[in-house]
Amino acid sequence: MNGFVSDQTPKKGKAYHWNTFMGIEVPIHTGAEMLAKKLDMPVIFFSVKRIKRGFYETTFQTLAEHPNDFKDYEITDQFLKLVEQQIHEEPQYYLWTHKRWKHRKL
């Protein structure tokens, strides 16, 4: 099993895919999807929700059981939409210092 935290921005010269995130077109890391396809490993999104101090609930959602059945970047785009949805639901827990919008198309 491999795990990736893919909410950082890639270096500008290594941006192979762009998509809209929170209303702004930004470069997206694609390594998790490409590796999943290469190894034919399922892709699972998980979110953590704070219940109360010291108590958290984790939810797992399968994005792709067989990643090679998906078009390139389709899994990555699905992941991005889920991250955005999670931020809209509980923005106070998003790490806004990621500089996610450092590189963007103008």
Residue, then its C-alpha position, 0 to 999 in steps of 0.5 A: m500500500n502506498g499513501f500520498v498527500s497531494d495538496q501541494t503545488p508542483k514546481k512550475g516546470k514540472a506541471y503536466h496537468w492544470n485544473t480549477f481549484m477553488g475557482i483558480e486554474v492551478p497545476i496539479h500533482t499527478g504522480a499518485e495517479m500515474l503510480a497507481k496506474k503503473l502498479d495497477m493499485p486502487v486509489i482511495f481518498f480519505s478524509v478526517k473529520r474532527i468530532k471533538r477535542g482529541f476525537y476524529e473520524t476517518t472516512f475512506q472512499t474508493l476513487a478507482e478500483h482499477p485505475n487503468d480503466f480511467k482516462d489520464y488525470e480523471i482520478t486526479d481531478q476527482f481527488l481535487k474535487l473531493v479536497e475542495q468539497q472538504i475545504h468548503e465543509e470545514p475551511q478552518y481545518y485546511l492548511w492555508t499556508h500551502k501556497r496552493w495558488k503560487h503558480r497559476k494561469l493568468 
